[in-house]
Amino acid sequence: MGRRPKWGRPIDGVLLLNKDTGMTSNAALQQAKRLFFANRAGHTGSLDPLATGVLPLCFGEATKFSQFLLNADKTYSSTFRLGIKTETGDCDGEVVSTTDANHLTTQMIEECLPRFRGLIQQIPSMYSALKHQGKPLYKWAREGITIPREPREVTIYAYQITAFRAAGDTAEFDDASDADKGRRYPEVDVEVHCSKGTYIRSLAEDLGEMLGVGAHVSRLHRRSAGPFVEADSVSLHTLTDTRGESDPASLDHLLLPTDSPVQNLPQVIISDEMGDYFRQGQPVMSTEAYRSAEEGGIVRVRMDNGEFIGIAELIEGQLAPKRVVVKKSE
């Protein structure tokens, strides 16, 4: 039998998607992939279905550099509903308990926040995508199985209140039990700038625990991921409207360059001839690299013609290839 032909176009670049609520990150990726008719794509760390906002999608050769976005700092805006604890730590989960939180004030919440700033430890939620024996924790949780989790160190660079709505100013919690349908609960809006691996739902739950009332995330929006910010993102609705009945190439102008995930790395220029060796995985000499990086540092590499060809580690005056961009066939 002959080889099955590849589906889609070989396109390279990064799409900065503004994910809608109610869909998984993979579902958003697959829709974008179909709209671009791309043969290879991946996202850079999932957002919960509840969450909206910045979700960088890498196409083609850009997927080789997605790890840099997985490891990048993130910024979120979120709403915590106080007085209601849910099974999952967000509003998609079943209500576990409710507590009168009408006495809470902005000052009481503000006094708790220093405990969660800086280097802290978090225990990952059982409803996270972390894997145990190859299966995501949330799948174990749905089977009623709790897996022991070790605390993880994360860094909270900034954590501040942007708004507080006392009980009586908030909407009713639709998923509450019948006994609580007519009851209202306070909400606090927060902005969080954090390192990779931070769980905002854990911040909500831990804050609720400290206040003695329980809490969960009712809204979550990612405003930035590494160098990418919301203002530069595009929604699936916009992509669909822009493409219409036209060729998928009509969307290509929305793609950021292949080296966008590593744009914060120092850049080194080498000759086109050296670039040919580099593409073959061979280290090449570069004394220039020490002007922008230290021994053992990672740099992005371009040729004299401006073409980005990969990233390298600087070792004893040589650029040792770490990830190489495959040259497109003529």
MONOR-V728551 format. One record per pair of residues at least 12 apart in sequence whose ideal C-beta (glycine too) atoms are under 6 Angstrom apart, sorted by the first residue. I is the first residue (numbers start at 1). GAP is how many residues later the second one is. Records with the same first field share a line. If there is no record, write none. Layout:
I: GAP + GAP
//
This chain:
6: 33
7: 32
8: 29 + 30 + 31
9: 28 + 29
10: 29 + 50
11: 27 + 48 + 49
12: 47 + 48 + 49 + 50 + 246
13: 46 + 49 + 242 + 243 + 245
14: 42 + 44 + 48 + 242 + 246
15: 17 + 42 + 240
16: 40 + 212 + 216 + 217
17: 38 + 40
18: 215 + 217
19: 28 + 33 + 36
21: 31
22: 27
24: 25
25: 18 + 21 + 22 + 30
29: 14 + 28
31: 205
32: 25
35: 204 + 208
36: 212 + 215
37: 211
38: 21
40: 20
41: 16 + 18
42: 16 + 21 + 24
43: 14
44: 12 + 22 + 25 + 26
45: 25
46: 83
50: 40 + 42 + 170
51: 169
52: 169
53: 168 + 169
54: 168 + 170 + 171 + 174 + 176 + 179
56: 13 + 169 + 172
61: 197 + 264
62: 196
64: 259
65: 196 + 197
68: 193 + 194
69: 157 + 192
71: 125
72: 153 + 154
73: 122
74: 120 + 151
75: 118 + 148 + 149
76: 116 + 124 + 146
77: 114 + 144 + 146
78: 112 + 122 + 139 + 142
79: 108 + 110 + 139 + 140
80: 108 + 124 + 135
81: 104 + 106 + 135 + 137
82: 19 + 22 + 104 + 131 + 133
83: 16 + 18 + 102 + 130
84: 14 + 89 + 101 + 132
85: 12 + 129
86: 130
88: 39
89: 36 + 112 + 116 + 127
90: 111 + 126 + 127
91: 127
95: 81
97: 117
98: 82
99: 114 + 115
101: 84 + 85 + 112
102: 65
104: 82
106: 58
109: 79
112: 95 + 98
113: 46
116: 40 + 43
117: 39 + 42
119: 36
121: 30 + 32
122: 30 + 32 + 77 + 80
123: 26 + 28
124: 25
125: 74 + 76
126: 15
127: 14
132: 15
152: 45
154: 41 + 43 + 44
155: 40
156: 38
157: 36
158: 35
159: 33
160: 31
161: 27 + 29
162: 27 + 29
163: 26
164: 24
165: 22
166: 20
167: 17 + 19
168: 16
170: 14 + 17
200: 20
201: 16
204: 12 + 13
227: 36 + 37
234: 20
258: 50
259: 41 + 49
262: 38 + 49
265: 33 + 34 + 35
266: 26 + 27 + 33
267: 33
268: 18 + 21 + 31 + 33
269: 33
271: 33
272: 31 + 32 + 33
275: 28 + 34
278: 31 + 43
279: 45 + 48
281: 40
283: 35 + 37
284: 35
285: 33
286: 33
289: 25
293: 21
297: 17
298: 13 + 15
299: 13
309: 16
310: 13 + 14 + 15
311: 12
//
